[in-house]
Amino acid sequence: AGRAPGALLCALLWAAAAAAPGGGPGDNPAPGAFGRVYRGAVNISAERVYAFAYRSEPGQVDAVRVYVNSSSENLRYPVLFVVRQQKGVLSWQVPLIFRGLYQRTYNYQEVSRTLCPSEPTPETRPSDQIIFVDVASMAPFNIAYELLVTRLENFQLETNKAFNFTASPSQPQYFLYKFPQDVDSVIINVVSDAAYPCSVVSVQDIVCPVYDLDHNVEFNGVYQSMTKQAAITVQRKDFPGEQFFVVFVIKPEDYACGGSVPSSIHGNVNRTWNLQRTKNLQVTIVPSIKKSVYVQAMFFSFLSFLSFYLGSVVVAFVHYIRVQRKALAGRLSPEHGSGMMTSSHPISASTPEGSSYGAIDESSSSGGRQLSSPERRPPAGSDTDSSVEEESDFDTMPEIESDKNIIRTKVFLYLSDLSRKDRRIVSKKYKIYFWNIITIAVFYALPVIQLVITYQTVVNVTGNQDICYYNFLCAHPLGVLSAFNNILSNVGHMMLGFLFLLIVLRRDILHRRAMEMKDIYTLDYGIPKHFGLFYAMGIALMMEGVLSACYHVCPNYSNFQFDTSFMYMIAGLCMLKLYQTRHPDINASAYSAYASFAVVISLAVLGVVFGKNDMWFWVIFSMIHVLASLALSTQIYYMGRFKIDGPDSDLGIFRRAVMVLYTDCIQQCSRPMYMDRMVLLIVGNLVNWSFAIFGLVYRPRDFASYILGIFICNLLLYLAFYIIMKLRSSEKLLPIPMFCIVATAVVWAAALYFFFQTLSSWEETPAESREKNRPCILLGFFDDHDVWHFLSAAALFFSFLVLLTLDDDLDTVRRDKIPVF
């Protein structure tokens, strides 16, 4: 009984020999032994056939590897190898030719291929297998070869166990992995000490033939290019057989991974590249997270930001209690309360000359009172948009135009000078910001969503994971999404944006009620309340979350502008709101503001397309940047009253410019007319010119982030100037804005720390980007960039609260006592 298997194998070999037709030296297959090197020579009239028989045990997957070598470099007469199996044929030639960039050719004399393994049979007894290896050539002369056939001992990869091996372009490797019973998803981690040669890692279904050469590895399955690190997440549901091949291919050139292309090979010189293109690799397959971690991560995300809602409710309740107590105290002693309002805000006789023009005077006549405070003129309940024209009669009178020149060019300017327009007209003007940004958001977001869905579909259909720049060591798929964690982490922007809208809505309602009650503090005291810009900021924060999530569906170079577009708008709206606070009558209209944002986004798109290497683009952009900074500085310095039109002649514009320069820079060079504004604008222009020079010299590839940096630096500079001037004017910071300022600084510092933990970079090739990939750091689900999303959402929310509450201390200060800066 013990001799039966051996006898059966011999019978198979003799049967194969008998079945072969006679007539040549290669007609009779020579019995082959595994692990033995066979040497011989072939020509047009002589070929060799080897037969290798082996026994497959039940449930066992047997893999066989064939190594061949030929010293011949004759490309006209290569040696042909054909391997015949029970269900397939595999063939190649030696020298094996690979083609690179610009049709370069690379020849390899050593080739090693793994044959498609036999499928495990359901039978309970062993089965016998046989493999034929044919060696032939059309050469009229002998060509020597070597043949070695071995059975692979470590063909099946094990979970959590590292496996080391070597591969080259002509000697690819692939291995089998079977899902354990309790594992639904695994991560294939591949590392190498050397960045080059460039390699490709592919995951393919159990189908023969296996695509394991450079020219066909992309035909099937999922694949990534690799230098030092690669990671592919594989789910059990994608493989009905609950097993797959992991294929490793070394590319003949490194340009796909960012490496240099070798110099041209002239003439008919053939070279063997075996020793130069060998790479040592280590593969480890580890289980991915379970479904329960997804649930925990979602609960964590929503509960974290719901706590902000709870905190806001607590603050609102405390504020309500304090207001009720003050109201009760006022009802108990109304005379005392009235006296406090009158005596605590007297009009000082020491007001600087000219500064009280248009100020509120308690002893003035009713006509004068209407001029100084037009908010008192309309009925309190008539604050509707339908009954208000875009421009009032008050604004279109020619004498009022000259009146504006007198007021806005004073040395000492107070808020009452710049809050003279009808409140309803100004409120309608600022509400346009809110409705316009909703329109912009819808028209911008819908094509973006459609595009990123197409990107994700292309990734899923083609299997090309080089399209999207994920952090593959922490990319958790859900449904059709490849990195659900990067999308989920943007929920904070949407939830906190909605919360900010609710907070603004509450303030708006309270303000309307106070207007209906003709509360004097609402009418004549504090900063005029206009909430249109705040509503627009809340929508912008929500849309930033939506578009950031869209970008992270498939992050890459071409759609990064989606992630930054509403960041520009947020920064711009914050600067406009900060300026509007003390200049409510002369702020930019919504149409001009959004048109400016459109120009910025257009420049960002042009920068993405042309800004990589084109010097002309950076010259034009730097000129636009500098000229725009000077024009805006002039408008701010003269409170919008600087006119450059020349009614008498075409040279009027130049005459006016020369006169202004002579007056402000030569006659008054010792001290500018508006010192505070001059200091701000000088510093601001220096910052912007520095940005322009930096861009012109270094030409950063990440143009979208470059523009965003310009916006953020200008916003921070203006905010710092505002707070410093506020403290210089003996104004104070209440506890809530002080807390928001501290929270903003702390949270932004923490957020920026995680932002600069670069996990990927579309400025590099996909393979180089994967070298920066890192594992998850929070709940085993979120990476550093997800933490940046969480913290930046909170930081933006606190930043908005700073702008909303910064001047709450002025609610009991008359507007003719509030300085403009």
Secondary structure as GFF3:
##gff-version 3
##sequence-region A 1 821
A	DSSP	alpha_helix	4	19	.	.	.	ID=ss1
A	DSSP	beta_strand	30	31	.	.	.	ID=ss2
A	DSSP	beta_strand	37	42	.	.	.	ID=ss3
A	DSSP	beta_strand	48	56	.	.	.	ID=ss4
A	DSSP	beta_strand	64	69	.	.	.	ID=ss5
A	DSSP	beta_strand	79	84	.	.	.	ID=ss6
A	DSSP	beta_strand	89	94	.	.	.	ID=ss7
A	DSSP	beta_strand	96	99	.	.	.	ID=ss8
A	DSSP	three_ten_helix	101	103	.	.	.	ID=ss9
A	DSSP	beta_strand	105	108	.	.	.	ID=ss10
A	DSSP	beta_strand	110	114	.	.	.	ID=ss11
A	DSSP	beta_strand	127	137	.	.	.	ID=ss12
A	DSSP	beta_strand	143	151	.	.	.	ID=ss13
A	DSSP	beta_strand	163	167	.	.	.	ID=ss14
A	DSSP	beta_strand	173	178	.	.	.	ID=ss15
A	DSSP	beta_strand	185	191	.	.	.	ID=ss16
A	DSSP	beta_strand	199	204	.	.	.	ID=ss17
A	DSSP	three_ten_helix	217	219	.	.	.	ID=ss18
A	DSSP	beta_strand	222	226	.	.	.	ID=ss19
A	DSSP	beta_strand	229	235	.	.	.	ID=ss20
A	DSSP	three_ten_helix	236	238	.	.	.	ID=ss21
A	DSSP	beta_strand	243	250	.	.	.	ID=ss22
A	DSSP	three_ten_helix	255	257	.	.	.	ID=ss23
A	DSSP	beta_strand	279	287	.	.	.	ID=ss24
A	DSSP	alpha_helix	291	332	.	.	.	ID=ss25
A	DSSP	alpha_helix	334	343	.	.	.	ID=ss26
A	DSSP	alpha_helix	366	372	.	.	.	ID=ss27
A	DSSP	three_ten_helix	374	376	.	.	.	ID=ss28
A	DSSP	alpha_helix	393	396	.	.	.	ID=ss29
A	DSSP	alpha_helix	398	408	.	.	.	ID=ss30
A	DSSP	three_ten_helix	415	418	.	.	.	ID=ss31
A	DSSP	alpha_helix	423	462	.	.	.	ID=ss32
A	DSSP	three_ten_helix	472	474	.	.	.	ID=ss33
A	DSSP	alpha_helix	484	488	.	.	.	ID=ss34
A	DSSP	alpha_helix	491	516	.	.	.	ID=ss35
A	DSSP	alpha_helix	520	524	.	.	.	ID=ss36
A	DSSP	alpha_helix	532	553	.	.	.	ID=ss37
A	DSSP	three_ten_helix	557	559	.	.	.	ID=ss38
A	DSSP	alpha_helix	560	582	.	.	.	ID=ss39
A	DSSP	alpha_helix	590	610	.	.	.	ID=ss40
A	DSSP	alpha_helix	615	637	.	.	.	ID=ss41
A	DSSP	alpha_helix	652	661	.	.	.	ID=ss42
A	DSSP	pi_helix	662	667	.	.	.	ID=ss43
A	DSSP	alpha_helix	675	698	.	.	.	ID=ss44
A	DSSP	alpha_helix	703	728	.	.	.	ID=ss45
A	DSSP	alpha_helix	735	755	.	.	.	ID=ss46
A	DSSP	alpha_helix	766	770	.	.	.	ID=ss47
A	DSSP	alpha_helix	784	805	.	.	.	ID=ss48
A	DSSP	three_ten_helix	808	812	.	.	.	ID=ss49
A	DSSP	three_ten_helix	815	817	.	.	.	ID=ss50
###
